[in-house]
Amino acid sequence: MSATTEQDNWRHCSKCFGLWWNGSPTNGVCPAGGAHDGTGSRSWNYYLPANPAEHL
């Protein structure tokens, strides 16, 4: 069993109120239209648990 690690660079979208990974060249497609919007008071750098060994 491997240890759980963290992946950072997750942001809060002020349009759809979801999280998206901000490590891509674009902000991705937002279900509320256009690209995700990382502006606003809640768009901190969120760290989510990740277990890379599960994807091998």
C-alpha positions in Angstrom: 0.0 0.0 0.0 1.5 3.3 -1.0 1.2 6.6 0.8 -1.3 9.2 -0.3 0.3 12.3 -1.6 -1.1 15.7 -2.5 -1.6 17.5 -5.9 -1.8 21.2 -5.8 -2.9 23.8 -8.3 -6.6 23.2 -8.0 -8.7 26.3 -8.2 -12.3 27.3 -7.4 -14.4 28.6 -10.4 -16.5 31.7 -9.5 -18.9 30.8 -12.4 -19.7 27.1 -11.8 -18.5 26.9 -8.1 -16.5 23.7 -8.9 -12.8 23.0 -8.8 -10.6 22.6 -11.8 -6.9 21.8 -12.2 -5.0 24.9 -13.2 -1.9 23.1 -14.4 -3.0 23.0 -18.0 -2.3 25.7 -20.6 -6.0 26.6 -20.6 -8.5 26.8 -17.8 -10.7 24.1 -19.4 -14.4 24.3 -20.3 -16.7 25.5 -17.6 -20.2 24.0 -17.5 -21.5 27.6 -16.9 -20.0 28.7 -20.3 -16.6 29.6 -21.6 -13.5 28.9 -19.5 -13.3 28.5 -15.8 -12.9 31.8 -13.9 -10.3 31.7 -11.1 -10.9 35.3 -9.9 -12.6 36.0 -6.6 -12.0 35.4 -2.9 -12.3 31.6 -3.0 -9.8 30.8 -5.7 -7.0 29.7 -3.4 -4.4 27.0 -4.3 -6.3 23.9 -3.1 -4.4 20.7 -2.4 -6.3 17.4 -3.1 -5.2 14.0 -2.0 -3.8 11.8 -4.8 -2.6 8.3 -4.9 -0.5 7.9 -8.1 0.1 4.2 -7.6 -3.7 3.5 -8.2 -3.2 4.7 -11.8 -0.4 2.4 -12.8 
